[in-house]
Amino acid sequence: MNDKIAINRVTNANVYMNGNSLLGRAEEVELPQVKHKMAEHKALGMVGTAEFFAGVDKMEAKIKWTSFYIEVLRSAVHPFKTVQLQTRSSLETYTGQGRTTEVPVMVMMTAAFKEFPLGSFKQHEPVVVDTALSVYYAAMEIDKQQIFEIDVLNNIYKVAGDDVLATYRLNIGA
């Protein structure tokens, strides 16, 4: 029987910083958004205007922590150090036969904390700390298959293993 509907779900994750598990310490992770910069082109003789790829916009991530954690604080307040972040989750696929597959999803990032508010204190409520990060490198794998890899400081942009900037780097002598 060939099912026509397959539903993918990710409902939980774990965060790793510099290789160390932070299981249960992050309440929410907002991963970076890959946003292409597009340059407008218009010229005589063209019936319209077109936009073309001109680079990748800055990438940012946010993490909401459930409290103060020394290893996070020490990394967050250093303005010149980056951290290696990884989120790991499980992608479940459901069909008419129930859950049919479960594969790993990994997002890797190199980032620098750009803000680390110290939270607010309220009686009988936990301190929640929201952090923002500038992301210089991001990559995603699903079931050990590369989805993308972007390294803005090394002019790397790969999609499913295809290096889409290889010719560009060659042309500029990099």
Secondary structure in CASP SS format (residue, H / E / C, confidence):
PFRMAT SS
TARGET T0000
AUTHOR 0000-0000-0000
METHOD secondary structure of the structure
MODEL  1
M C 1.00
N C 1.00
D C 1.00
K C 1.00
I C 1.00
A C 1.00
I E 1.00
N E 1.00
R E 1.00
V C 1.00
T C 1.00
N C 1.00
A E 1.00
N E 1.00
V E 1.00
Y E 1.00
M E 1.00
N C 1.00
G C 1.00
N E 1.00
S E 1.00
L C 1.00
L C 1.00
G C 1.00
R C 1.00
A E 1.00
E E 1.00
E E 1.00
V E 1.00
E E 1.00
L C 1.00
P C 1.00
Q C 1.00
V C 1.00
K C 1.00
H E 1.00
K E 1.00
M E 1.00
A E 1.00
E E 1.00
H E 1.00
K C 1.00
A C 1.00
L C 1.00
G C 1.00
M C 1.00
V C 1.00
G C 1.00
T C 1.00
A E 1.00
E E 1.00
F E 1.00
F E 1.00
A E 1.00
G E 1.00
V E 1.00
D C 1.00
K C 1.00
M E 1.00
E E 1.00
A E 1.00
K E 1.00
I E 1.00
K E 1.00
W E 1.00
T C 1.00
S C 1.00
F C 1.00
Y C 1.00
I H 1.00
E H 1.00
V H 1.00
L H 1.00
R H 1.00
S H 1.00
A H 1.00
V C 1.00
H C 1.00
P C 1.00
F C 1.00
K C 1.00
T C 1.00
V E 1.00
Q E 1.00
L E 1.00
Q E 1.00
T E 1.00
R E 1.00
S E 1.00
S E 1.00
L E 1.00
E E 1.00
T E 1.00
Y E 1.00
T E 1.00
G C 1.00
Q C 1.00
G E 1.00
R E 1.00
T E 1.00
T E 1.00
E E 1.00
V E 1.00
P E 1.00
V E 1.00
M E 1.00
V E 1.00
M E 1.00
M E 1.00
T E 1.00
A E 1.00
A E 1.00
F E 1.00
K E 1.00
E E 1.00
F C 1.00
P C 1.00
L C 1.00
G C 1.00
S C 1.00
F C 1.00
K E 1.00
Q C 1.00
H C 1.00
E E 1.00
P C 1.00
V C 1.00
V C 1.00
V E 1.00
D E 1.00
T E 1.00
A E 1.00
L E 1.00
S E 1.00
V E 1.00
Y E 1.00
Y E 1.00
A E 1.00
A E 1.00
M E 1.00
E E 1.00
I E 1.00
D C 1.00
K C 1.00
Q E 1.00
Q E 1.00
I E 1.00
F E 1.00
E E 1.00
I E 1.00
D E 1.00
V C 1.00
L C 1.00
N C 1.00
N C 1.00
I E 1.00
Y E 1.00
K E 1.00
V E 1.00
A C 1.00
G C 1.00
D E 1.00
D E 1.00
V C 1.00
L C 1.00
A H 1.00
T H 1.00
Y H 1.00
R H 1.00
L H 1.00
N H 1.00
I H 1.00
G C 1.00
A C 1.00
END
